[in-house]
Amino acid sequence: FIRELVQDFLELENYHCETASNLEQAVQLIESGEHTFALILLDRNLEDKSPEEVIIELRAVQSETPIVIMTGDLDIPDDFLSKYNISAVINKPFQYDEFINTVKQSL
């Protein structure tokens, strides 16, 4: 549901959006070379991997693209953003304006 909501929000602002329901799909989208990604929006709780493992895998194929984390977890370690070069965090639940402003600032 949140993936579809995020896509709707982005398309309302005329952003093209590709979605992936898991890490494997995301890596395939990036590696295919069909698209150039200006931003990666990543839910912090995916699959059976830690957020750190997911970010490391994404950085291996898309090293310079800004990553914005979406999470309902308010206990993110202080050094997490700098250690993994995360542009911003969007806390869930989020409002449309807050979401879009964070995306724009991260681009």
KOLMAR-617548 format. One record per atom (N, C-alpha, C): atom name; x negated, z, y. Coordinates in steps of 0.001 Angstrom, whole numbers, always signed. Each point is the difference from the previous one (the first is absolute). Layout:
CA,X,Z,Y
...
END
This chain:
N,-809,+0,-1200
CA,+809,+0,+1200
C,-853,+0,+1265
N,-1021,+824,+16
CA,-850,+85,+1195
C,-771,-1303,+208
N,-459,-615,-1090
CA,-704,-1275,+121
C,+896,-1048,+657
N,+1256,-55,-398
CA,+950,-956,+593
C,+307,+355,+1455
N,+120,+1279,+298
CA,+246,+444,+1368
C,-1167,-374,+911
N,-1221,+238,-468
CA,-1196,-354,+770
C,-50,-1501,+241
N,+290,-781,-1020
CA,+14,-1452,+164
C,+1045,-418,+1035
N,+1178,+584,-55
CA,+1047,-305,+985
C,-450,+353,+1414
N,-597,+1172,+160
CA,-500,+416,+1317
C,-1011,-1005,+545
N,-940,-400,-842
CA,-1036,-931,+443
C,+569,-1372,+335
N,+930,-470,-800
CA,+591,-1309,+253
C,+864,+0,+1257
N,+604,+1131,+332
CA,+745,+105,+1258
C,-924,-197,+1202
N,-1268,+332,-164
CA,-993,-145,+1060
C,-788,-1310,-133
N,+497,-897,-865
CA,-612,-1319,-233
C,-1377,+48,-649
N,-249,+1035,-795
CA,-1212,+51,-810
C,+313,-590,-1364
N,-932,-779,-533
CA,+134,-480,-1378
C,-491,+1124,-903
N,+717,+241,-1061
CA,-307,+1139,-866
C,+31,-424,-1460
N,-1047,+343,-721
CA,-49,-156,-1452
C,+63,+1399,-589
N,+709,+156,-1094
CA,+107,+1322,-604
C,-511,-23,-1433
N,-419,+1159,-446
CA,-441,+187,-1378
C,+526,+1348,-469
N,+454,+32,-1231
CA,+561,+1249,-520
C,-1042,+853,-711
N,-1212,-556,-172
CA,-1066,+787,-616
C,-1355,-534,+448
N,-1041,+705,-353
CA,-1351,-341,+436
C,-437,-1351,-546
N,+311,-289,-1234
CA,-400,-1272,-599
C,+582,-1184,+785
N,+1273,+79,+360
CA,+619,-1066,+789
C,-655,-120,+1370
N,-303,+1131,+619
CA,-629,-16,+1325
C,-1368,-670,-53
N,-799,+356,-985
CA,-1325,-592,-138
C,+112,-1495,-273
N,+955,-411,-834
CA,+196,-1428,-270
C,+383,-761,+1267
N,+885,+577,+810
CA,+377,-641,+1267
C,-1204,-189,+904
N,-814,+1016,+93
CA,-1174,-53,+868
C,-1028,-995,-542
N,-271,+81,-1297
CA,-1024,-846,-596
C,+403,-1468,-81
N,+1297,-286,-4
CA,+460,-1384,-134
C,-473,-872,+1154
N,-229,+617,+1156
CA,-448,-755,+1161
C,+1098,-803,+675
N,+1225,+122,-486
CA,+1122,-736,+593
C,+366,+526,+1380
N,-314,+1250,+251
CA,+358,+645,+1257
C,-1218,+732,+564
N,-27,+100,+1304
CA,-960,+858,+664
C,+782,+1205,+501
N,-400,+1170,-399
CA,+747,+1201,+346
C,-622,+690,+1209
N,+836,+290,+984
CA,-446,+682,+1211
C,+106,+1511,-155
N,+798,+460,-962
CA,+252,+1429,-174
C,+490,+243,-1414
N,-425,+1116,-574
CA,+514,+435,-1302
C,+738,+1311,+232
N,+1276,+27,-390
CA,+796,+1227,+26
C,+41,+509,-1432
N,-401,+1235,-185
CA,-166,+532,-1334
C,+696,+1342,-133
N,+870,+98,-992
CA,+588,+1295,-310
C,-1088,+827,-665
N,-128,+1229,+395
CA,-1093,+848,-504
C,+195,+394,-1460
N,+1219,-21,-493
CA,+256,+414,-1378
C,+430,-1203,-829
N,-972,-619,-642
CA,+252,-1170,-819
C,-513,+208,-1415
N,+739,-533,-928
CA,-416,-82,-1388
C,-607,+1300,-503
N,-961,-147,-892
CA,-653,+1169,-570
C,-1414,+172,+547
N,-271,-645,+1141
CA,-1313,+111,+633
C,+111,+848,+1251
N,-1108,+592,+354
CA,-38,+774,+1235
C,-5,-970,+1178
N,+430,+457,+1166
CA,-46,-869,+1179
C,-1424,-493,+278
N,-973,+847,-260
CA,-1392,-372,+223
C,-409,-1172,-882
N,+395,+43,-1275
CA,-320,-1097,-918
C,+654,-1306,+441
N,+1248,+85,+453
CA,+731,-1190,+455
C,-700,-597,+1216
N,-368,+836,+952
CA,-665,-479,+1215
C,-1342,-640,-336
N,-754,+605,-887
CA,-1292,-566,-393
C,+193,-1380,-623
N,+998,-158,-857
CA,+264,-1306,-614
C,+427,-1031,+1041
N,+854,+407,+942
CA,+412,-931,+1047
C,-1167,-374,+904
N,-821,+962,+340
CA,-1163,-267,+855
C,-992,-944,-687
N,-41,+19,-1329
CA,-905,-875,-731
C,+368,-1476,+190
N,+1280,-289,+228
CA,+429,-1393,+173
C,+374,-333,+1437
N,+218,+992,+828
CA,+414,-208,+1393
C,-642,+1088,+851
N,-1289,-116,+225
CA,-758,+1110,+563
C,+292,+306,+1461
N,+313,-984,+810
CA,+130,+219,+1438
C,+1443,+155,+492
N,+968,-259,-835
CA,+1398,+67,+416
C,+415,+1449,+243
N,+622,+273,+1145
CA,+480,+1365,+245
C,+1015,+426,-1070
N,-95,+1250,-396
CA,+957,+574,-952
C,+749,+1123,+696
N,+1325,-39,-108
CA,+867,+1064,+497
C,+653,+638,-1216
N,-108,+1304,-99
CA,+572,+755,-1111
C,+1393,+485,+394
N,+952,-167,-919
CA,+1336,+582,+160
C,+121,+1118,-1032
N,+430,+1167,+453
CA,+49,+1132,-920
C,+1027,+1039,+433
N,+510,+699,-965
CA,+836,+1159,+254
C,-804,+1284,-137
N,-1266,-148,-377
CA,-907,+1124,-206
C,-616,+412,+1336
N,+281,+1193,+448
CA,-535,+482,+1266
C,-1348,+685,-152
N,-494,+101,-1227
CA,-1269,+684,-270
C,-1131,-985,-260
N,-211,-938,+904
CA,-1090,-954,-141
C,-1276,+677,+497
N,-1056,-25,-806
CA,-1255,+627,+431
C,-495,-588,+1321
N,-599,+837,+812
CA,-458,-403,+1327
C,-945,-1197,-19
N,-872,-65,-985
CA,-988,-1074,-25
C,+487,-1272,-696
N,+1215,+11,-507
CA,+521,-1149,-758
C,+5,-1283,+819
N,+486,+64,+1242
CA,+113,-1201,+833
C,-1361,-619,+269
N,-950,+809,+410
CA,-1319,-551,+320
C,-769,-412,-1248
N,+89,+771,-1049
CA,-746,-302,-1221
C,+416,-1338,-597
N,+1303,-327,+65
CA,+502,-1231,-605
C,+377,-1054,+1044
N,-427,+228,+1238
CA,+225,-954,+1082
C,+1481,-388,+110
N,+845,+1012,+97
CA,+1443,-200,+128
C,+344,-41,+1485
N,+741,-1027,+395
CA,+330,-190,+1411
C,+1020,+1000,+509
N,+991,+317,-841
CA,+1066,+903,+440
C,+775,+500,-1210
N,+794,+1021,+248
CA,+908,+553,-1008
C,+1401,-29,+570
N,+936,-492,-784
CA,+1418,+39,+357
C,+647,+1002,-946
N,+513,+1084,+572
CA,+641,+1020,-821
C,+1442,-371,-278
N,+386,+148,-1277
CA,+1381,-251,-401
C,+770,+1306,+63
N,+1232,-30,+381
CA,+752,-1177,+456
C,-443,-396,+1405
N,+93,-1283,+292
CA,-424,-494,+1304
C,+1136,-750,+671
N,-99,-106,+1305
CA,+967,-737,+803
C,-554,-1386,+308
N,+866,-932,+267
CA,-372,-1382,+281
C,-1058,-92,+1095
N,+263,+602,+1168
CA,-932,-112,+1131
C,-1372,+572,-332
N,-11,+1139,-644
CA,-1266,+630,-397
C,-777,-917,-945
N,+696,-558,-963
CA,-625,-884,-974
C,-602,-1231,+684
N,+802,-681,+788
CA,-450,-1226,+657
C,-1143,+287,+984
N,+66,+1074,+732
CA,-1088,+351,+928
C,-1314,+243,-746
N,+73,+663,-1129
CA,-1214,+246,-786
C,-570,-1310,-537
N,+858,-870,-475
CA,-459,-1312,-483
C,-678,-763,+1124
N,+638,-71,+1151
CA,-567,-746,+1126
C,-1343,+571,+434
N,-107,+1308,+43
CA,-1262,+636,+388
C,-1096,-256,-1027
N,+367,-142,-1256
CA,-985,-200,-1063
C,-476,-1440,-103
N,+782,-901,+554
CA,-406,-1415,-31
C,-1015,-238,+1038
END
